[in-house]
Amino acid sequence: MSDKFDVVVIGAGPAGYVAAIKAAQLGLSTACVEQWLDDKGKVRLGGTCLNVGCIPSKALLDSSQKYHEAVSDFSVHGISVGETTIDVPAMLERKDKIVDQLTGGVAGLFKHNGVTPVAGTGKVLAGAKVEVTDKDGNVQVLEADNVIIAAGSLPVNIPPAPVNGDTIVDSTGALEFQAIPERLGVIGAGVIGLELGSVWGRLGAEVVVLEALDDFLPMMDAQISKETAKILKKQGLDIRLGARVTASEVKDGKVLVSYSSADGEHSETFDKLIVAVGRRPRSEELFSTDSGLTLDERGFIFVNEFCETEAPHVYAVGDVVRGPMLAHKGSEEGVMVAERIAGKPAQLNYDCIPSVVYTHPEVAAVGKTEQQLKAEGVPYKSGTFPFVASGRALAANDSDGLVKLLAHEETDRILGCHIVGPSAADLVQQVVIAMEFGSSAEDLALTVFGHPTLSEAVHEAALAVDGHAIHIANRKKRK
């Protein structure tokens, strides 16, 4: 293997492997350093997302939703299936097969595009050099014209609930329960906590979610957050806000959790406890002191809008830099950086990055929330449309939620879209495309949408912005 490359990428998650593939496609000799190994000692590509994050969690979410529908919803359609059971090991085996298929697919793409995988832990040295230490402690140094850091992130641990990998687990451990816990505690009502709580709640666990903040999903539009909380509580999730965990104790195979809230001190006993309070950048021991790289107060590598660090020819993308920790955000940053290294004038529109919570129904958003627009003093107007008025949603017995569209009061340009409802992740993407092209609410309102489709809810919300919705009574607009 050559020790000199046009590009060396550290990390083979969605940001890193996409950057490496793109760089190779652009004719740059590329190596990708990854410390994750499989049980045979070979490089395991795909990072957290493919191995223990986005993909396996969605596999379990899909399986658990199908089980829930068989138990609770089939009768509405006149379907009787008798006694329904869930084989948890078989469900996990399916999840693992999907992970193996996708991680193997990335390995195949590396081979096809000529990316050189390097097993070991990468560290950036001065002069755009990368020191790689393998599992046996052997060290080699790769020289690079350019370095892309895509080291990803790690779960945040909290002292009151130290993870032991058995009764107290992080998001990775929550994907491997061999049986359904009778009573499950989740610390954190963010994306990860709600998704994992939903998986095991659908399968029959009694789920209690303890969230230290007083607001539910504060990063989402307040109207959507309120509606989401109502739906999830109706599904059986016991979500307790303002509940700050102060201690935990494992005794007789159970977890005793103590927490404080506005009304005093409390304790709960669980069979399993998931700690899902967020993630932090994997930036420790990632570069030498003379490399020229700097971290901000939260441990993120400092970069500009083009993901350039303060060290010449060294870039950083994905979870190790500012912005939301989203796989697609990191991937697009990786593409942008690879193209800029190749001399192309690439950039990324950070105003059009969608986010999704894969509960059921899904929660999805792009652009500004109503509270952000108010805080910034931006004149705006809004339109909403409930899925209960959607023929397609009713036909599918999946009509919880709504679509909300925000547009500038004067220019009518779309400023944001927020959805809780069936297929929200796919519906919001229609608005992402519209926003990327600078569309107005009227542009969406004038677009022909197929009938009957869930997408019509987006169309009706756009019509409602100016009080022109057809399938709901329009609110009187302020003069």
QUICORMO-V729264 format. One line per field, one symbol per residue. ss: DSSP state (H for helix, E for strand, C for the rest). Layout:
BEGIN
ss = ???
END
This chain:
BEGIN
ss = CCCEEEEEEECCCHHHHHHHHHHHHCCCCEEEEECCECCCCCECCCHHHHHHCHHHHHHHHHHHHHHHHHHHCHHHHCCCCCCCCCCHHHHHHHHHHHHHHHHHHHHHHHHHHCCEEEECEEEEECCCEEEEECCCCCEEEEEEEEEEECCCEEECCCHHHCCCCCCEECCCHHHCCCCCCCEEEEECCCHHHHHHHHHHHHCCCEEEEEECCCCCCCCCCHHHHHHHHHHHHHCCCEEEECCEEEEEEEECCEEEEEEEECCEEEEEEECEEEECCCEEECCCCCECCCCCCCECCCCCECCCCCCECCCCCEEECHHHCCCCCCHHHHHHHHHHHHHHHCCCCCCCCHHHCCEEECCCCEEEEEECCHHHHHHHCCCEEEEEEEHHHCHHHHHCCCCCCEEEEEEECCCCEEEEEEEEECCHHHHHHHHHHHHHCCCEHHHHHCCCCCCCCCCHHHHHHHHHCCCCCCCCCCCCCCC
END
